[in-house]
Amino acid sequence: MSARMWCPYRADMMREIPRVELADATAASATRRREFGETVERGLREIGFVFVHTRNVARMLPAAYAAYADVFSRPADELERYRRPGIHHLRGYTPLGVETAAACRRSGMDGEPQPDQRSCWLIGPESITDPTLPVRFPAFYADNVWPENAPAFRDHTLSLFDALNEVGLAILHALEPQLGCPDGYFADLTRDASTALRPLCYPPITTDQVGQVVWGCRHTDGNLVSVLPPSTGKGLKVKLRGGGWIEGTAPQDHTIVQVGDMLQYLTGGHLRSAVHRIDTPATPTGHSRYSSPLFIYPRADVDLQPAQRWRADPRKYPSITAAEFFEARLRSTGLSATLN
């Protein structure tokens, strides 16, 4: 199938996030595989999100989130030891108030920045096959930072990393015929990628914080695709291209896959990264919200300039590597201490 050019918003575009069954991606039936790819492509093109039925992922979450809660509840002085601002917080712990989405840089009280009210941990691949990448891109391929006396945290995050990565790569593979890409195109782009799992902790909201803080300001993700299993609470909202916001919380046993800015760039705007946000509750809460998105990237040295088939304006889409693209995102969110 030839690649289709992006078209403006139409009244018949999707207004609900579609659901697909992951097993259909590798079904014996060519019809099921084709329909899976077509539904995925349309959902990612018209909304930027798709729900993927992944019962095996759902079974992993209770133990993983319990391990997250144990680590994030540790004393602040201990967690501080796991920070790595020198590599732009691309590994280890990041405390509350460090990250601010570009849209909230001047949206707080008196025009002051309004940081996301969350803390997180960033975990990259444990091994790669190209030994030159850590030398050329040390921040993107740094060693993981693990909390002391927390074997469950390490075990569950690595298992979840692998499971979510498998989902994301299956979605990317299903897109290849829809986008006119050769078989294995995305497998090549993501080989030795700096893909990262990001356990997130959104702390309880107190009475005086209701309506005053944001868990996640509106933004788009900066990678190829994000793979997000169900969180422990609601709050995810997705902006439709035709206007308005819809609920983005995944149905039971489903994982979200969404377009990131790199995939939008790579396809010359054919696939669109959706604006989304994480709303805080309208009433005080007594517990934290946990989430665990996986951000799939291409290899750091991949050039993201769209292929000729997309007929993209080179002035709008000049040559840029994945590393250069992401460095710009780090600056915009305040996570880069040395790239400013």
Secondary structure, DSSP 8 states (H G I E B T S, - for coil): ----------TTS--S--EEEGGGGG-S-HHHHHHHHHHHHHHHHHTSEEEEE-HHHHHHHHHHHHHHHHHHTS-HHHHHTTB-GGGTT-SEEE-TTS---GGGTT-SGGG----BS-EEEEB--S--S-TTHHHHSTTTT------TT-HHHHHHHHHHHHHHHHHHHHHHHHHHHHHT--TTHHHHHTTT---EE--EEE----GGGTTT-BSEEEE--SSSEEEE---SS--EEEE-TTS-EEE----TTEEEEEE-HHHHHHTTTSS----EEE---SS--SS-EEE--EEE---TT-B----GGG---TTTS---BHHHHHHHHHHHHT--SS--
